[in-house]
Amino acid sequence: MLAATFTLLAVALSRPAAAAAPILNQRFSVTFALTNPCTGEFFVATGTFHIVFSSAAGPSGIDHLNLALNGLAHGVAVAGTRYVFIEDAHEHVNVHGSPPSFFPATIKSVTSFRIIGQGTVQDFSVHLLVHFTVNANGEPTATVVSQRIECGGVPLAG
């Protein structure tokens, strides 16, 4: 979920010049509040997220930006239920344009996260795929959004 924000920021702030080692490879501690939508139980989680951002200039003037975000956090609700939060997100951006315009471009984002309740508590999971293209004028030309949201392995009504 955070991945989209970081990718858009990276596109705005950097322009790859050649294949290189990751521009950003960092781990950071996080604390955040969540509610398990399956149970309504509120908890505060603490853990670590890891971000790797890289870029490379490809043949034909196409630049490739890649971002991976992985997170793991643990929390305990007031009632004592223990939770584990796991996030895995990947973003891939192909930019064909030249500054100041980054268009045409294609963006693909795959994000999944789980709130795992220990014991008999229902788990909550989300899997989201977004793929869209933008023409040279910055206008969206194709959009695909696919999502799967589940409580305890049962899809939620959308």
C-alpha distance (Angstrom), angle and dihedral (degrees) to the residues before:
residue distance angle dihedral
M1 . . .
L2 3.75 . .
A3 3.76 90.4 .
A4 3.81 95.7 79.0
T5 3.79 90.7 55.0
F6 3.80 93.0 50.5
T7 3.80 93.5 46.3
L8 3.79 94.1 51.0
L9 3.80 89.9 47.3
A10 3.80 90.6 49.3
V11 3.81 92.6 50.2
A12 3.78 90.5 51.4
L13 3.81 95.0 47.3
S14 3.77 104.7 38.0
R15 3.74 140.5 43.6
P16 3.80 115.0 -165.3
A17 3.77 116.1 -127.1
A18 3.80 102.5 -177.6
A19 3.77 142.4 -16.6
A20 3.78 107.5 -62.1
A21 3.77 146.0 158.7
P22 3.80 116.0 -81.0
I23 3.79 113.5 -60.7
L24 3.78 89.8 -149.5
N25 3.81 128.4 23.1
Q26 3.76 109.6 162.0
R27 3.79 142.0 148.5
F28 3.77 120.5 -154.5
S29 3.79 137.2 178.4
V30 3.80 119.6 -114.7
T31 3.78 137.6 -169.2
F32 3.79 119.2 -171.2
A33 3.81 141.0 156.2
L34 3.81 122.0 -118.6
T35 3.75 139.4 175.1
N36 3.78 120.8 -146.7
P37 3.84 100.0 -129.0
C38 3.81 89.9 -155.7
T39 3.80 94.2 60.0
G40 3.82 104.1 15.9
E41 3.80 88.6 -126.6
F42 3.83 116.3 148.9
F43 3.80 122.2 -145.4
V44 3.79 140.4 163.1
A45 3.80 116.8 -127.5
T46 3.78 131.6 -161.3
G47 3.76 127.1 -169.3
T48 3.78 147.6 109.1
F49 3.80 133.6 -68.5
H50 3.79 124.6 -161.8
I51 3.82 122.2 -154.5
V52 3.80 126.3 -170.4
F53 3.81 119.0 -177.9
S54 3.79 123.3 -179.8
S55 3.77 137.9 166.1
A56 3.77 137.3 -165.5
A57 3.78 136.6 -177.0
G58 3.76 109.0 -125.6
P59 3.77 133.0 -161.0
S60 3.79 117.6 -74.9
G61 3.79 92.0 31.6
I62 3.81 95.3 -72.5
D63 3.78 114.1 142.7
H64 3.79 120.6 -153.0
L65 3.81 123.0 -150.8
N66 3.79 120.4 -172.8
L67 3.78 130.8 -174.0
A68 3.80 129.3 -177.9
L69 3.79 123.3 -173.1
N70 3.79 124.0 -175.6
G71 3.77 125.0 177.1
L72 3.78 137.9 -177.7
A73 3.81 124.7 -177.8
H74 3.80 137.6 162.8
G75 3.79 129.9 -151.0
V76 3.79 143.8 170.6
A77 3.82 124.2 -141.8
V78 3.81 123.0 -139.6
A79 3.82 89.7 -102.3
G80 3.83 88.8 55.9
T81 3.81 98.8 -104.8
R82 3.78 111.1 148.8
Y83 3.81 119.4 -138.7
V84 3.80 136.1 -169.3
F85 3.82 120.2 -157.2
I86 3.81 118.2 -158.2
E87 3.82 124.9 -178.4
D88 3.79 129.2 -177.7
A89 3.80 119.7 178.4
H90 3.80 133.4 169.4
E91 3.80 128.2 -175.4
H92 3.79 127.4 -171.4
V93 3.79 121.8 -173.3
N94 3.80 125.1 -176.7
V95 3.79 112.6 -165.1
H96 3.81 120.0 -165.6
G97 3.79 100.7 173.0
S98 3.78 134.3 82.9
P99 3.82 127.4 -120.7
P100 2.95 132.2 -50.2
S101 3.83 86.4 27.7
F102 3.79 117.9 49.2
F103 3.80 93.2 -170.0
P104 2.94 142.9 153.4
A105 3.81 93.9 46.1
T106 3.78 143.7 154.5
I107 3.78 124.5 -147.5
K108 3.79 127.8 -167.8
S109 3.79 122.2 -175.4
V110 3.80 127.1 -178.2
T111 3.80 116.9 -176.0
S112 3.76 131.2 171.2
F113 3.74 131.8 170.5
R114 3.76 136.9 172.7
I115 3.76 135.4 -159.5
I116 3.79 103.8 -156.3
G117 3.79 116.6 -163.0
Q118 3.79 114.2 -153.4
G119 3.80 115.6 -124.2
T120 3.81 119.4 2.0
V121 3.83 96.2 -19.9
Q122 3.82 113.8 123.7
D123 3.80 114.8 -106.3
F124 3.80 121.1 -132.8
S125 3.81 122.2 -145.6
V126 3.79 137.4 178.2
H127 3.79 128.2 -169.0
L128 3.81 116.8 -175.4
L129 3.80 129.7 -178.2
V130 3.80 120.3 -174.2
H131 3.79 123.8 178.5
F132 3.77 124.4 170.2
T133 3.75 140.9 159.0
V134 3.79 130.5 -149.3
N135 3.80 125.0 -158.9
A136 3.82 126.7 -134.2
N137 3.83 90.1 -85.2
G138 3.80 92.0 56.9
E139 3.81 92.7 -107.7
P140 3.82 119.3 138.7
T141 3.82 110.3 -113.1
A142 3.82 101.7 176.0
T143 3.77 134.7 13.3
V144 3.78 129.8 -175.9
V145 3.79 121.2 -178.2
S146 3.78 121.8 177.4
Q147 3.77 123.6 175.2
R148 3.78 137.2 176.0
I149 3.80 119.3 -169.1
E150 3.79 120.3 -178.9
C151 3.81 141.6 179.8
G152 3.78 111.9 -157.0
G153 3.80 91.4 -17.8
V154 3.83 93.0 -52.4
P155 3.84 116.2 114.9
L156 3.81 114.5 -116.7
A157 3.78 118.6 -128.3
G158 3.79 109.7 -104.4
